Amino acid sequence: MTKIALVTGASRGLGAALAEALADDHHVVAVARTVGGLEDLDDRIAAKGGSATLAPMDITNRPAMAELCRSIHDRWGRVDIWAHTAIHAAPLTPTAHLDAKDMEKSIAVNVTATSVLIPFVAPLLEASDAPRALFFDDPQAGKKFFSAYGATKAAQIAMARSWAAETRRNGPKVFILSPQPMPTATRARFFPGEDREALTPVTETAKALLASI
């Protein structure tokens, strides 16, 4: 029976690397807004003999996410692993200068969408024999200029930790993983002068994270 992996935020960075790694032994449902990034991912997966279903969607679109999860249920009946990497990284700014639109988008993507996706995906995971959900911590909360990103990312991880505690006995297994610093576009926005050669490649990080669960 083909194992099913759902990756939200799959078009680039860690999400794309996880999707590509998971495609070695899963059919990957890859969700992201960036069509070009998804098509590039599909080409890489196909070149390695894997398969993917591309879902060019915005995770803040609740009806679209509901329809996607219904389609997954109707086609495969379950999800075996869900990796949630989608994130909005608002520009760094002093807290006293927070932009309302940036904060609203951070809440919508990082918090509200997660609160919607967990109830949608949970029944699909519960139908698997070995269900796993992966979230990725980035402890920037409380640091200078990280108000919007830090607060909303911390809220997302707090939600995941609660879910992990609630499902410890009966599953699904919920993992909160801590990736090494990687040369992603998001990190480049946060630390533009950083030596990217010293960072861990996303492909290496993805494989190490998957091996740890």
C-alpha positions in Angstrom: 0.0 0.0 0.0 1.4 3.4 -1.0 2.2 5.6 1.9 0.9 9.2 1.7 2.8 12.3 2.8 1.2 15.7 3.0 3.6 18.7 3.0 2.2 22.2 3.5 4.7 24.8 2.4 6.3 22.5 -0.1 7.5 24.8 -2.9 10.9 25.9 -1.4 13.3 25.7 1.5 12.8 23.0 4.1 9.3 22.1 2.9 10.6 21.3 -0.6 13.6 19.3 0.8 11.3 17.3 3.0 8.9 16.6 0.2 11.7 15.4 -2.0 13.1 13.2 0.7 9.7 11.7 1.6 9.1 10.9 -2.1 11.6 8.1 -1.8 8.9 5.9 -0.1 5.7 8.1 -0.1 3.4 9.6 -2.6 3.6 13.3 -1.8 0.8 15.8 -1.7 2.6 19.1 -2.0 0.8 22.2 -1.0 2.0 25.8 -1.6 1.0 29.0 -3.3 4.0 29.1 -5.7 3.1 27.1 -8.8 6.6 27.3 -10.3 8.2 26.0 -7.1 5.8 23.1 -7.0 6.4 22.2 -10.7 10.2 22.3 -10.1 9.7 20.0 -7.1 7.5 17.7 -9.1 10.3 17.5 -11.8 12.9 16.5 -9.2 10.7 13.9 -7.6 9.8 12.4 -11.0 13.5 12.3 -12.0 14.1 10.1 -8.9 11.2 7.8 -9.8 8.8 9.2 -7.2 5.3 10.7 -7.5 3.5 13.7 -6.3 0.2 15.5 -6.4 0.5 19.2 -6.7 -1.9 21.4 -4.8 -1.3 25.1 -5.6 -3.3 26.6 -2.8 -3.2 29.2 0.0 -3.4 27.5 3.4 -5.4 30.5 4.7 -8.2 29.6 2.3 -10.3 27.4 4.6 -12.7 26.1 1.9 -9.8 25.1 -0.3 -8.1 23.3 2.5 -11.4 21.5 3.4 -11.8 20.4 -0.3 -8.1 19.2 -0.4 -8.5 17.1 2.7 -11.8 15.7 1.4 -10.1 14.8 -1.9 -7.2 13.1 0.0 -9.8 11.1 2.0 -11.7 10.1 -1.1 -8.6 9.0 -3.0 -6.4 7.5 -0.4 -8.4 7.4 2.9 -5.6 8.6 5.0 -2.3 10.6 5.5 0.6 8.8 7.0 2.8 11.8 7.7 2.1 15.5 7.6 5.0 18.0 7.6 3.8 21.6 8.2 6.4 24.1 7.1 4.3 26.9 5.7 5.1 30.1 7.4 4.8 33.9 6.9 8.0 35.7 7.8 7.0 39.4 8.4 9.8 41.9 7.9 11.8 42.6 11.0 10.8 45.8 12.7 10.8 47.5 16.1 7.7 46.5 18.1 6.6 50.1 18.3 6.5 50.2 14.5 4.6 47.0 13.8 2.6 47.1 10.6 -1.0 46.0 11.1 -1.2 44.2 7.8 2.0 42.3 8.4 0.7 41.3 11.8 -2.6 40.2 10.5 -1.0 38.1 7.8 1.4 36.5 10.3 -1.6 35.6 12.5 -3.6 34.3 9.5 -0.8 32.0 8.2 1.1 31.0 11.3 -1.7 30.7 13.8 -5.2 30.6 12.3 -4.3 28.4 9.4 -2.6 25.9 11.7 -5.7 25.9 14.0 -7.8 25.0 10.9 -5.5 22.5 9.4 -5.0 20.4 12.6 -8.7 19.5 12.8 -8.9 18.9 9.1 -5.8 16.6 8.9 -6.2 14.8 12.2 -8.9 12.4 11.0 -6.7 11.5 7.9 -3.8 10.8 10.2 -5.9 8.7 12.5 -6.8 6.4 9.6 -3.1 5.5 9.2 -1.4 2.6 11.0 1.6 4.8 11.9 0.6 8.5 11.8 3.1 11.3 12.3 2.7 15.1 12.3 5.8 17.3 12.1 6.2 20.9 13.2 9.3 23.0 13.1 10.4 25.3 16.0 12.2 28.5 15.4 12.6 30.1 18.9 12.9 33.8 17.9 10.1 35.0 20.3 11.2 37.8 22.5 14.2 38.8 20.4 14.7 42.3 19.1 12.6 43.1 16.0 11.0 39.6 15.9 7.6 40.7 17.4 5.3 39.5 14.6 7.2 36.4 13.5 8.4 35.4 17.0 5.0 35.7 18.6 3.0 33.9 15.9 5.5 31.2 15.4 5.6 30.6 19.2 1.8 30.4 19.2 1.9 27.8 16.4 4.4 25.7 18.3 2.3 26.0 21.5 -0.6 24.6 19.6 1.4 21.7 18.3 2.8 21.0 21.8 -0.8 20.8 23.2 -1.8 18.4 20.4 1.3 16.3 21.1 0.4 16.1 24.8 -3.2 15.2 24.0 -2.3 12.4 21.5 0.7 10.9 23.4 -1.2 7.7 24.3 -3.3 7.1 21.2 -1.6 9.0 18.4 -1.0 10.5 16.0 2.6 11.0 17.1 3.2 14.8 17.0 6.9 15.9 16.7 8.2 19.4 17.3 11.6 19.4 15.6 14.4 22.0 15.8 16.2 22.3 12.4 19.7 23.6 12.3 20.1 27.1 10.7 19.7 26.6 6.9 20.4 28.9 3.9 16.8 29.5 3.2 15.2 32.6 1.7 13.4 33.2 5.0 16.6 33.1 7.0 18.3 35.4 4.4 15.6 38.0 5.1 16.2 37.8 8.9 20.1 37.7 8.7 21.1 39.2 5.4 24.8 39.5 6.3 25.2 36.0 7.5 27.8 33.6 6.0 25.5 31.2 4.2 28.3 28.7 3.5 28.5 28.0 7.3 24.8 26.9 7.4 23.5 23.4 7.0 22.0 22.6 3.5 18.3 22.1 3.5 18.6 18.6 1.9 20.9 17.5 4.6 18.7 18.9 7.3 15.6 17.3 5.9 17.2 13.9 5.9 18.5 14.3 9.4 15.1 15.4 10.7 13.2 12.5 9.1 15.8 10.1 10.4 15.2 11.4 14.0 11.5 10.5 14.1 
